[in-house]
């Protein structure tokens, strides 16, 4: 009797050229440095294999035109965890426990953000905080 191996679905491949074009689309926006208002953030960014890293220097409140992948990186990845002890959660053998309480990530504190200024309908940049409370017509 022969055994039949279970079939495993392969993940769908994204067209690399299409993804590269989408990531390199230029967007215009304002850089906000939450961690150090009035400061400067300098970083190197490389997304696709074979590309050369690009150095970015951004001043708080400055208006920049950057690739979509850089704007997405500033909004989603530039954060640090804030830890706190959570009462009532006792784990047996936990190495990070203090007086019977366990330390967990309470929230992620955003260091900076990139607020889009042109009207783009990209789902990756939605949810960016804005100073606009309401828009009214006169």
C-alpha positions in Angstrom: 0.0 0.0 0.0 1.4 3.4 -1.0 1.2 6.4 1.2 0.1 9.7 -0.3 2.0 12.7 0.9 -0.1 15.7 2.0 -0.2 18.6 -0.4 1.2 21.8 0.9 0.1 25.0 -0.7 2.9 27.2 -1.9 2.7 30.9 -1.2 1.8 32.9 -4.2 4.8 34.8 -5.7 4.4 38.5 -6.1 5.6 39.9 -9.3 9.0 41.4 -8.2 9.0 44.1 -10.9 5.4 45.2 -9.9 6.3 45.3 -6.2 9.5 47.3 -6.9 7.6 49.8 -8.9 5.0 50.1 -6.1 7.7 50.5 -3.4 9.6 53.1 -5.5 6.5 55.3 -6.2 7.2 58.8 -4.8 5.0 60.3 -2.2 5.2 63.8 -0.7 4.8 64.3 3.0 5.8 66.0 6.3 8.3 64.3 8.6 7.5 64.5 12.3 10.1 63.6 14.8 8.1 62.7 17.9 11.1 61.6 20.0 13.1 64.8 19.6 11.0 67.8 18.3 13.1 70.1 16.2 15.7 67.4 15.8 17.3 65.6 12.8 17.0 61.9 12.0 19.6 60.4 9.6 19.4 56.8 8.4 20.4 54.5 5.6 17.6 52.6 3.8 17.8 49.5 1.5 14.7 47.6 0.5 15.5 45.3 -2.5 18.4 43.1 -3.0 20.8 44.5 -5.5 19.9 48.2 -4.7 22.4 50.5 -3.2 21.6 51.9 0.2 20.4 55.5 0.2 21.2 58.0 3.0 18.3 60.1 4.3 18.6 63.1 6.5 15.3 64.5 7.7 14.5 67.5 9.8 11.5 67.7 12.1 8.6 69.4 10.2 10.4 69.2 6.8 8.5 68.5 3.6 10.1 65.6 1.6 9.4 63.5 -1.4 10.4 59.9 -0.7 9.6 56.5 -2.1 6.5 54.8 -0.6 8.6 52.1 1.0 10.6 54.7 3.1 7.3 56.4 4.2 5.9 53.0 5.2 9.1 52.3 7.1 9.0 55.5 9.0 5.3 55.0 10.0 5.5 51.3 10.9 9.0 50.2 11.9 10.6 53.1 13.8 9.3 52.5 17.3 10.5 51.1 20.6 8.7 48.9 23.1 7.5 50.3 26.5 7.5 47.5 29.1 5.3 47.3 32.2 4.6 44.7 34.8 1.1 43.2 34.3 -0.5 42.2 37.6 -2.3 38.9 37.9 -0.3 37.1 35.2 1.9 34.5 36.9 3.9 32.2 34.6 5.7 29.3 36.0 9.4 29.5 35.4 9.3 33.0 33.9 12.7 34.6 33.9 11.3 38.1 33.6 9.2 38.0 36.7 9.4 40.5 39.6 7.5 39.8 42.8 5.1 37.5 41.0 4.3 39.9 38.2 5.5 39.5 34.6 6.9 42.1 32.4 5.2 42.5 29.0 5.2 45.0 26.2 2.6 47.5 27.1 2.7 49.6 23.9 5.0 50.6 21.1 6.1 54.2 21.2 6.5 55.8 17.8 9.8 57.6 17.4 8.7 59.4 14.2 6.1 59.5 11.5 5.6 60.6 7.9 2.3 62.4 7.2 1.3 62.2 3.6 0.5 65.5 1.9 -0.7 64.3 -1.5 -3.9 62.3 -1.6 -2.9 58.7 -2.0 -5.2 55.8 -1.4 -2.5 53.4 -0.1 -3.7 51.2 2.8 -0.1 51.2 4.3 -0.2 54.9 5.2 -3.7 55.0 6.7 -4.0 55.6 10.4 -1.4 58.3 10.6 -2.3 60.9 13.2 -3.1 64.3 11.9 -3.7 67.8 13.4 -6.9 68.2 11.3 -10.0 67.9 13.5 -12.6 68.6 10.8 -13.0 70.0 7.4 -15.9 72.4 6.6 -16.9 74.2 3.4 -17.7 77.8 3.6 
